[in-house]
């Protein structure tokens, strides 16, 4: 048997190896290329991150034009896998001037980044946009979804407060009371607890339950002495005392409001109510300083039932609907009767559209006006076109039905 030619075999092997392993010089060139590419991509990524940080800084400084320019570039150029892209898209949604477009962007982000900080913030922002636009049904759905998806979120007390406020705006009073109460019980140390107590007092007055309103307001005075809206607390407290025919206490509440919060919006109404009480009860004048409105902590705590007692004493829905008016009625003050109800025919993010809607109203024989709504969470204000000022909801609803029929668009009743 012939032995193979070893020299020939070695030659064939070397040629084959050279085909698959072309030599060190080619590999060096390839390695250098990859290294250069890697460095270039790193520099590119750093540039995009730097651009994002600039856009974020512009946003915080409220330089929205530059923020939008920088963030749009980041989203267009950077890899969607970069960790700052979700935040960049979220900021752009906040910068979106068109209300409908911004809603769509928040919805997309909430679904795409569910269970993440970006998804959480998008869902909360969605509810806030709806609420500010007086779209309360949509706000209820958004906030409810937030509370279900992120029950342990630090923003949960705030979301529950606005959820309850949306229910309140639609006259779902029993449900609203329950949700406000949950804020106080679950988050007593949050800034939303005194706000919820004030809202509960407002609801109690609406439902002709001044004793409950007084209890909630005294709790604010006792436990949240640094609450920033004490002007509203004293006004509501004066109203609750009037409803219970306690003019001396009501007078003290209104005087305290005038003295401690002289520049507040509520001072005008407080002054008119005080003057009316003084005319009705001249015997209360000239007897030294007004008594203190806030009782001692011991008195307040003794008057406040435990959470269990509050739940058990809360009337049923039927009781709320059929509850008779109390025999005691507030002291009439003709000039100070508020007119909190209005008819809203549209919410716009561009002044031209709001102007067009007012022109439509004028052509139909109605005088419209625009309410500008600004919020720290929104880069641009909303413009709400409204008609009329009414003391009661029924009158406003009558006009809303009339406008809906004439304008072929849904008009809604809103309350200040």
C-alpha positions as CSV (number, residue, x, y, z in Angstrom):
1,X,0.0,0.0,0.0
2,X,1.4,3.4,-1.0
3,X,2.1,5.9,1.7
4,X,0.7,9.4,1.1
5,X,3.0,12.1,0.1
6,X,3.5,13.9,3.5
7,X,4.9,17.1,1.9
8,X,1.9,17.3,-0.5
9,X,-0.6,16.8,2.4
10,X,1.1,19.5,4.5
11,X,0.8,21.9,1.5
12,X,-2.9,21.2,1.0
13,X,-3.6,21.7,4.7
14,X,-1.8,25.0,4.8
15,X,-3.7,26.3,1.7
16,X,-7.0,25.2,3.3
17,X,-6.2,26.8,6.6
18,X,-5.2,30.0,4.9
19,X,-8.6,30.1,3.2
20,X,-10.4,30.2,6.5
21,X,-7.7,32.0,8.6
22,X,-6.5,34.7,6.3
23,X,-3.6,35.8,8.5
24,X,-2.9,38.2,11.4
25,X,-2.9,41.4,9.3
26,X,-6.6,41.0,8.3
27,X,-7.7,40.2,11.8
28,X,-5.8,43.2,13.1
29,X,-7.6,45.5,10.6
30,X,-10.9,44.0,11.6
31,X,-10.2,44.4,15.3
32,X,-9.3,48.0,14.8
33,X,-12.5,48.6,12.8
34,X,-14.6,47.1,15.6
35,X,-12.8,49.1,18.2
36,X,-13.3,52.3,16.3
37,X,-17.0,51.5,15.7
38,X,-17.4,50.7,19.4
39,X,-15.8,54.0,20.4
40,X,-17.9,55.9,17.9
41,X,-21.1,54.3,19.2
42,X,-20.1,55.1,22.7
43,X,-19.5,58.7,21.9
44,X,-22.8,58.8,20.0
45,X,-24.6,57.3,22.9
46,X,-23.0,59.8,25.3
47,X,-24.0,62.7,23.0
48,X,-27.6,61.5,23.1
49,X,-27.6,61.1,26.8
50,X,-26.1,64.6,27.2
51,X,-28.8,66.0,24.8
52,X,-31.5,64.3,26.9
53,X,-30.1,65.8,30.1
54,X,-30.2,69.2,28.4
55,X,-33.8,68.7,27.3
56,X,-34.7,67.6,30.9
57,X,-33.0,70.7,32.3
58,X,-34.8,73.0,29.8
59,X,-38.1,71.3,30.8
60,X,-37.5,72.0,34.5
61,X,-36.6,75.6,33.7
62,X,-39.9,75.9,31.7
63,X,-38.0,76.6,28.5
64,X,-40.5,74.4,26.7
65,X,-39.4,75.3,23.1
66,X,-35.8,74.2,23.7
67,X,-36.9,71.2,25.7
68,X,-39.1,70.0,22.9
69,X,-36.4,70.5,20.3
70,X,-33.8,68.6,22.3
71,X,-36.0,65.7,23.3
72,X,-37.4,65.2,19.8
73,X,-33.8,64.8,18.6
74,X,-33.1,62.3,21.3
75,X,-36.1,60.1,20.5
76,X,-35.3,60.3,16.8
77,X,-31.6,59.4,17.0
78,X,-31.1,57.3,20.1
79,X,-31.7,53.6,20.4
80,X,-35.2,52.8,21.9
81,X,-33.4,50.5,24.3
82,X,-31.6,53.4,26.0
83,X,-32.7,53.8,29.6
84,X,-33.6,57.5,29.2
85,X,-35.9,57.1,26.2
86,X,-39.1,56.3,28.3
87,X,-38.5,59.5,30.4
88,X,-37.9,61.5,27.2
89,X,-41.1,60.3,25.7
90,X,-43.0,61.1,28.9
91,X,-41.7,64.6,28.9
92,X,-42.7,65.0,25.3
93,X,-46.2,63.9,26.1
94,X,-46.3,66.6,28.8
95,X,-45.0,69.1,26.2
96,X,-47.7,68.2,23.7
97,X,-50.0,71.2,23.0
98,X,-52.8,69.3,21.5
99,X,-55.0,67.8,24.2
100,X,-56.2,64.8,22.2
101,X,-52.7,63.9,21.0
102,X,-51.3,64.2,24.6
103,X,-54.0,61.8,25.9
104,X,-53.1,59.3,23.2
105,X,-49.4,59.5,24.1
106,X,-50.0,59.0,27.8
107,X,-52.2,56.0,27.1
108,X,-49.5,54.4,24.9
109,X,-46.8,55.0,27.5
110,X,-49.0,53.7,30.3
111,X,-49.6,50.4,28.4
112,X,-46.1,50.1,27.0
113,X,-44.3,50.6,30.3
114,X,-46.9,49.1,32.7
115,X,-45.6,48.3,36.2
116,X,-42.6,50.6,35.7
117,X,-42.1,54.2,37.0
118,X,-42.7,55.6,33.5
119,X,-46.0,53.7,33.2
120,X,-47.0,54.8,36.7
121,X,-46.4,58.4,35.9
122,X,-48.1,58.2,32.5
123,X,-51.3,56.7,34.1
124,X,-51.4,59.3,36.8
125,X,-50.9,62.1,34.2
126,X,-53.7,60.7,32.1
127,X,-56.1,61.0,35.0
128,X,-54.9,64.6,35.7
129,X,-55.4,65.6,32.1
130,X,-58.9,64.3,32.0
131,X,-59.8,66.0,35.3
132,X,-58.4,69.4,34.3
133,X,-60.5,69.1,31.1
134,X,-63.6,68.4,33.2
135,X,-63.9,64.9,31.6
136,X,-64.8,63.3,35.0
137,X,-66.0,60.0,33.7
138,X,-62.7,59.4,31.9
139,X,-60.8,60.7,35.0
140,X,-62.6,58.2,37.2
141,X,-61.6,55.3,35.0
142,X,-57.9,56.5,34.8
143,X,-57.5,57.0,38.5
144,X,-59.3,53.8,39.4
145,X,-56.9,51.9,37.1
146,X,-53.9,53.7,38.7
147,X,-55.0,52.7,42.2
148,X,-55.5,49.1,41.1
149,X,-52.2,48.9,39.2
150,X,-50.1,50.9,41.7
151,X,-51.7,50.5,45.2
152,X,-48.4,51.1,47.0
153,X,-47.3,54.1,45.0
154,X,-46.3,57.2,46.9
155,X,-48.7,59.1,44.6
156,X,-51.6,56.9,45.7
157,X,-53.1,59.4,48.2
158,X,-53.0,62.1,45.5
159,X,-54.6,59.8,42.9
160,X,-57.3,58.7,45.4
161,X,-58.1,62.4,46.3
162,X,-58.6,63.3,42.6
163,X,-60.5,60.1,42.1
164,X,-62.9,61.1,44.9
165,X,-63.0,64.7,43.5
166,X,-64.1,63.3,40.1
167,X,-66.9,61.3,41.7
168,X,-67.9,64.4,43.6
169,X,-68.0,66.5,40.4
170,X,-70.6,64.0,39.1
171,X,-72.7,64.1,42.2
172,X,-71.7,60.6,43.2
173,X,-71.6,61.8,46.8
174,X,-71.7,58.6,48.8
175,X,-68.8,57.1,46.7
176,X,-66.9,60.3,46.9
177,X,-67.2,60.4,50.7
178,X,-66.0,56.9,51.0
179,X,-62.9,57.6,48.9
180,X,-62.0,60.9,50.7
181,X,-62.4,59.0,54.0
182,X,-59.9,56.3,52.7
183,X,-57.3,59.1,52.1
184,X,-57.6,60.3,55.7
185,X,-57.5,56.8,57.1
186,X,-54.7,55.4,54.9
187,X,-52.5,58.5,54.7
188,X,-53.2,60.7,57.7
189,X,-49.8,62.3,57.5
190,X,-50.0,63.2,53.8
191,X,-50.8,66.7,52.4
192,X,-54.0,65.1,51.0
193,X,-55.6,64.3,54.3
194,X,-56.6,67.8,55.3
195,X,-57.7,68.4,51.7
196,X,-59.9,65.4,51.9
197,X,-61.4,66.5,55.2
198,X,-62.2,69.9,53.7
199,X,-63.9,68.1,50.7
200,X,-65.8,65.9,53.1
201,X,-67.1,69.1,54.8
202,X,-68.1,70.5,51.5
203,X,-70.0,67.4,50.7
204,X,-71.7,67.4,54.1
205,X,-72.9,70.9,53.6
206,X,-74.2,69.9,50.1
207,X,-76.1,67.1,51.7
208,X,-77.5,69.3,54.5
209,X,-75.4,67.6,57.2
210,X,-73.8,70.7,58.9
211,X,-72.9,68.7,62.1
212,X,-70.7,66.4,60.0
213,X,-69.2,69.4,58.2
214,X,-68.3,71.0,61.5
215,X,-66.7,67.9,62.8
216,X,-64.5,67.5,59.7
217,X,-63.4,71.2,59.8
218,X,-62.6,71.2,63.5
219,X,-60.4,68.2,62.9
220,X,-58.5,70.1,60.3
221,X,-58.0,73.0,62.7
222,X,-56.8,70.7,65.5
223,X,-54.6,68.2,63.6
224,X,-53.4,70.2,60.6
225,X,-52.7,73.7,61.9
226,X,-50.2,74.4,59.1
227,X,-52.7,73.5,56.3
228,X,-52.4,76.0,53.5
229,X,-56.1,76.5,52.8
230,X,-57.3,77.6,56.2
231,X,-59.1,80.4,54.6
232,X,-61.5,77.9,53.0
233,X,-61.7,76.0,56.3
234,X,-62.9,79.1,58.2
235,X,-65.4,80.0,55.4
236,X,-66.9,76.5,55.4
237,X,-66.9,76.4,59.2
238,X,-68.8,79.7,59.3
239,X,-71.4,78.3,56.9
240,X,-71.8,75.1,59.0
241,X,-72.4,77.2,62.1
242,X,-74.9,79.3,60.3
243,X,-76.8,76.2,59.1
244,X,-77.0,75.1,62.8
245,X,-78.2,78.5,63.9
246,X,-75.1,79.3,65.9
247,X,-74.5,82.9,64.9
248,X,-71.9,83.7,67.6
249,X,-69.6,80.9,66.4
250,X,-70.2,81.7,62.8
251,X,-69.3,85.4,63.5
252,X,-66.1,84.2,65.1
253,X,-65.2,82.1,62.1
254,X,-65.8,84.9,59.6
255,X,-63.8,87.4,61.7
256,X,-60.9,85.0,62.0
257,X,-60.9,84.6,58.2
258,X,-60.8,88.3,57.7
259,X,-58.1,88.9,60.3
260,X,-55.8,86.0,59.4
261,X,-56.3,85.8,55.6
262,X,-57.1,89.4,54.6
263,X,-55.9,88.9,51.0
264,X,-57.7,85.6,50.3
265,X,-60.5,85.4,47.7
266,X,-62.9,84.2,50.4
267,X,-62.7,87.4,52.4
268,X,-65.4,89.2,50.4
269,X,-68.0,86.5,51.1
270,X,-66.9,86.2,54.7
271,X,-67.3,90.0,55.2
272,X,-70.8,90.0,53.6
273,X,-71.9,87.1,55.8
274,X,-70.4,88.7,58.9
275,X,-72.2,92.0,58.3
276,X,-75.5,90.1,57.7
277,X,-75.1,88.3,61.0
278,X,-74.3,91.6,62.8
279,X,-77.5,93.1,61.4
280,X,-79.6,90.1,62.4
281,X,-77.9,89.9,65.9
282,X,-76.9,93.3,67.1
283,X,-76.6,91.8,70.6
284,X,-73.4,90.1,69.5
285,X,-71.6,93.4,68.9
286,X,-69.6,95.4,71.4
287,X,-68.8,92.5,73.7
288,X,-65.0,92.3,73.3
289,X,-63.0,90.1,71.0
290,X,-64.6,87.2,69.2
291,X,-64.4,83.8,70.8
292,X,-61.8,81.3,69.6
293,X,-63.1,79.2,66.8
294,X,-60.9,76.2,67.4
295,X,-61.6,74.3,70.6
296,X,-58.9,72.6,72.6
297,X,-57.5,69.3,71.2
298,X,-59.2,67.4,73.9
299,X,-62.6,68.8,72.9
300,X,-62.0,68.1,69.2
301,X,-60.8,64.5,69.7
302,X,-63.8,63.8,72.0
303,X,-66.1,65.0,69.3
304,X,-64.5,62.9,66.5
305,X,-65.6,59.3,66.2
306,X,-63.2,56.6,65.4
307,X,-62.9,55.4,61.8
308,X,-65.1,52.4,62.7
309,X,-67.8,54.7,64.2
310,X,-67.7,57.0,61.1
311,X,-68.2,54.1,58.8
312,X,-71.1,52.6,60.8
313,X,-72.7,56.0,61.1
314,X,-72.5,56.9,57.4
315,X,-76.0,56.9,56.0
316,X,-77.0,54.6,53.2
317,X,-77.4,55.9,49.6
318,X,-81.2,56.0,50.2
319,X,-80.7,58.0,53.3
320,X,-78.6,60.6,51.5
321,X,-81.2,61.0,48.7
322,X,-84.2,61.2,51.0
323,X,-82.7,63.1,53.9
324,X,-85.0,66.0,54.9
325,X,-83.7,69.5,55.1
326,X,-82.9,70.6,58.6
327,X,-85.3,73.0,60.3
328,X,-82.5,75.5,60.8
329,X,-81.6,77.4,57.7
330,X,-78.6,79.7,57.0
331,X,-78.8,83.4,57.6
332,X,-79.8,84.8,54.2
333,X,-77.1,86.9,52.6
334,X,-78.5,88.1,49.2
335,X,-75.3,89.6,47.9
336,X,-73.0,86.8,48.9
337,X,-74.9,83.8,47.4
338,X,-72.3,82.0,45.2
339,X,-73.1,81.0,41.6
340,X,-70.9,78.0,41.2
341,X,-72.5,76.2,38.3
342,X,-71.6,76.8,34.6
343,X,-72.2,75.2,31.3
344,X,-69.1,74.1,29.4
345,X,-69.1,73.6,25.7
346,X,-65.5,72.8,24.9
347,X,-61.9,72.4,26.2
348,X,-59.1,73.6,23.9
349,X,-55.3,73.8,23.9
350,X,-55.2,76.5,21.1
351,X,-56.7,79.9,21.5
352,X,-57.9,80.0,17.9
353,X,-60.1,77.0,18.5
354,X,-61.5,78.5,21.7
355,X,-62.2,81.8,19.8
356,X,-64.0,79.8,17.1
357,X,-66.2,78.1,19.7
358,X,-67.2,81.5,21.2
359,X,-68.1,82.8,17.8
360,X,-70.3,79.7,17.3
361,X,-72.0,80.6,20.6
362,X,-72.5,84.2,19.6
363,X,-74.0,83.2,16.3
364,X,-76.5,81.0,18.2
365,X,-77.4,83.9,20.5
366,X,-75.3,83.1,23.6
367,X,-72.5,85.0,25.4
368,X,-69.5,82.7,25.9
369,X,-66.3,83.3,27.9
370,X,-63.0,81.5,28.2
371,X,-61.5,80.2,31.5
372,X,-57.7,79.7,31.4
373,X,-56.6,76.7,33.4
374,X,-52.9,76.5,34.4
375,X,-51.4,73.6,36.3
376,X,-47.8,73.0,37.3
377,X,-48.0,69.5,35.8
378,X,-48.9,70.9,32.4
379,X,-46.5,72.8,30.1
380,X,-49.4,74.7,28.4
381,X,-52.7,75.9,29.8
382,X,-56.1,74.6,28.8
383,X,-58.9,77.0,27.6
384,X,-62.4,76.1,28.7
385,X,-65.3,77.8,26.9
386,X,-68.3,78.3,29.1
387,X,-71.6,80.0,29.3
388,X,-73.5,81.4,32.3
389,X,-73.3,81.5,36.1
390,X,-76.0,79.7,38.0
391,X,-76.9,79.3,41.7
392,X,-78.3,75.8,41.2
393,X,-77.4,72.8,39.0
394,X,-81.0,72.4,37.6
395,X,-80.8,75.8,35.9
396,X,-77.4,75.0,34.4
397,X,-78.5,71.6,33.2
398,X,-81.5,73.2,31.4
399,X,-79.1,75.4,29.5
400,X,-76.8,72.5,28.8
401,X,-79.6,70.5,27.2
402,X,-80.5,73.6,25.1
403,X,-76.9,74.1,23.9
404,X,-76.4,70.4,23.2
405,X,-79.4,70.5,20.9
406,X,-78.4,73.7,19.1
407,X,-74.7,73.2,18.7
408,X,-74.9,69.4,18.0
409,X,-72.2,68.9,20.6
410,X,-72.4,67.7,24.2
411,X,-72.5,70.5,26.7
412,X,-71.8,69.7,30.3
413,X,-72.5,71.3,33.7
414,X,-69.4,72.1,35.8
415,X,-69.2,73.3,39.3
416,X,-66.5,75.6,40.8
